[in-house]
Amino acid sequence: MKLFSFISKTKRDDLKRALRMAIYGSIQNGLDEPSTVAELTFQIPTYVNQLNLIIGGFTLTVGGVFIHQTPKVTFSGIVGQNSIEIGDLLLISTIAYSD
């Protein structure tokens, strides 16, 4: 199901604004790359969840996990490097039916 096809233009604009504010705030507050990502881990769920988004009878909530430097995958092929982190931030969205 294409859940976001049910979102109104107003709610879509609110969501875009919330994400922009989270990103801007994280960049302003972060001292370096890890602290900026840690800020995003907090800011994105805070701003998005304040919207109380109900889309097509479903409620959307967002969470984040700071995964900087873990987990790592190992590989061969790049000189001088044999492992790399999978990512810095894991965003989790929960879409639940609203009765």
PADRENLO-734226 format. One record per residue (C-alpha): x negated, y, z negated. Coordinates in steps of 0.5 Angstrom, whole numbers, padded with zeros to 4 digits, always signed. Each point is the difference from the previous one (the first is absolute). Layout:
! residues N
XYZ;...
! end
This chain:
! residues 99
+0000+0000+0000;-0003+0007+0002;+0002+0003-0007;-0003+0007+0002;+0005+0001+0006;+0005+0001-0006;-0004+0006-0003;+0003+0007+0001;-0004+0005+0003;+0000+0004-0007;-0002-0006-0004;-0006-0002+0006;-0002+0008-0001;+0000-0001-0008;-0004-0006+0001;-0005+0003+0005;-0001+0006-0005;-0001-0005-0006;-0005-0003+0004;-0004+0006+0002;+0001+0003-0007;-0003-0007-0003;-0006+0000+0005;-0001+0008-0001;+0000-0001-0008;-0005-0006+0001;-0005+0004+0004;+0000+0006-0005;-0001-0004-0006;-0005-0005+0003;-0007+0001-0002;-0002-0006+0005;+0003-0005+0004;+0001-0005-0005;+0003+0005-0005;+0004+0003+0006;+0003-0007+0002;+0002-0001-0008;+0004+0006+0000;+0003-0002+0007;+0002-0007-0004;+0004+0005-0005;+0002+0006+0004;+0004-0004+0006;+0004-0004-0005;+0002+0006-0004;+0002+0004+0005;+0004-0005+0004;+0003-0003-0006;+0003+0007-0002;+0004+0000+0007;+0004-0006-0003;+0001-0003+0007;+0006-0004+0002;+0000-0002+0007;+0006-0004+0003;+0002-0003-0006;-0007-0001-0002;-0005+0003-0006;-0007+0002+0002;-0006+0000-0005;-0007+0000+0001;-0006-0002-0005;-0007+0000+0001;-0006-0004-0002;-0007+0003+0000;-0005-0005+0003;-0006+0003+0002;-0006-0004+0001;+0004-0007-0001;+0002-0004+0003;-0006-0001+0005;+0000-0005+0006;-0007-0003+0002;-0002+0000+0007;-0006-0001+0005;-0001+0005+0006;-0002+0007-0003;-0008+0000-0001;-0001+0002-0008;+0007-0001-0002;+0004-0007-0001;+0006+0003-0004;+0005+0005+0000;+0006+0003-0004;+0007-0002+0002;+0002+0007-0002;+0001+0005-0005;+0007+0001-0001;+0006-0005+0000;+0007+0003+0001;+0006-0004-0002;+0007+0001+0002;+0006-0003-0003;+0006+0000+0004;+0006-0002-0005;+0007-0001+0002;+0004+0006-0004;+0007-0002-0002;
! end
